[in-house]
Amino acid sequence: DQFDTLRYDPRSIRPLGNTVSAMVDYVFRHKVTGETLEGSMRHVATVRNGRLVRLEEYHDVALVRAFKRLVAHAATKD
């Protein structure tokens, strides 16, 4: 509810055994402040019997924390 997804583009999808790895480029816009977060994340999916049983996301934690501080500060300004 807090973000609009402006871009979500998977790239370099690689299957290996029962896992599938992918890099995803994204741009999210914070609805309250209009600030955008742009970056990439990694997905690792585990598949068993043709079904997704686990999905892990790996983010640039420092980037996400800095963005959260930015929008928290900006959202409190009047």
C-alpha positions in Angstrom: 0.0 0.0 0.0 2.9 2.4 0.5 4.6 1.9 -2.9 3.8 2.0 -6.6 5.8 -0.4 -8.7 7.1 1.5 -11.7 9.4 -1.2 -13.0 9.9 -4.9 -12.2 12.0 -6.6 -14.9 13.5 -10.0 -14.3 16.8 -10.7 -16.1 19.4 -13.4 -16.2 17.1 -16.2 -15.1 19.1 -19.4 -14.4 17.7 -22.8 -13.6 20.0 -25.2 -11.8 18.5 -28.5 -10.5 15.6 -27.7 -8.3 16.4 -24.0 -7.9 16.0 -21.0 -10.2 17.9 -17.8 -9.7 17.1 -14.5 -11.2 18.2 -10.9 -11.0 15.3 -8.3 -11.0 15.7 -4.6 -11.8 13.1 -2.5 -10.1 11.8 1.0 -9.5 9.4 1.6 -6.6 7.8 5.0 -5.8 6.8 5.9 -2.2 3.2 7.1 -2.5 3.4 9.7 0.3 6.7 11.4 -0.7 7.0 10.6 -4.4 10.6 9.5 -3.8 11.8 6.6 -5.9 13.9 3.6 -5.0 15.8 2.0 -7.9 18.0 -1.0 -7.8 18.2 -4.7 -8.3 17.5 -7.8 -6.2 18.2 -11.5 -6.5 15.5 -14.1 -6.3 16.2 -17.7 -5.5 13.3 -20.1 -6.0 13.2 -23.7 -4.9 10.8 -26.0 -6.9 9.7 -29.5 -5.9 7.3 -31.6 -8.0 6.6 -28.7 -10.3 5.6 -26.4 -7.4 7.3 -23.4 -5.8 8.1 -24.3 -2.2 10.4 -21.5 -1.3 11.3 -18.0 -2.6 14.1 -16.0 -1.1 14.9 -12.3 -2.0 18.2 -10.7 -1.5 18.4 -6.9 -1.3 21.1 -4.3 -0.9 20.3 -3.8 2.8 22.2 -0.5 3.1 20.3 1.0 0.2 16.9 0.0 1.5 17.7 1.2 5.0 18.9 4.6 3.7 15.8 4.9 1.6 13.5 4.1 4.6 15.3 6.8 6.6 14.8 9.3 3.7 11.1 8.7 3.3 10.4 8.5 7.0 12.1 12.0 7.4 10.4 13.4 4.3 7.0 12.1 5.3 7.1 14.0 8.7 8.0 17.3 7.0 5.1 19.8 6.5 
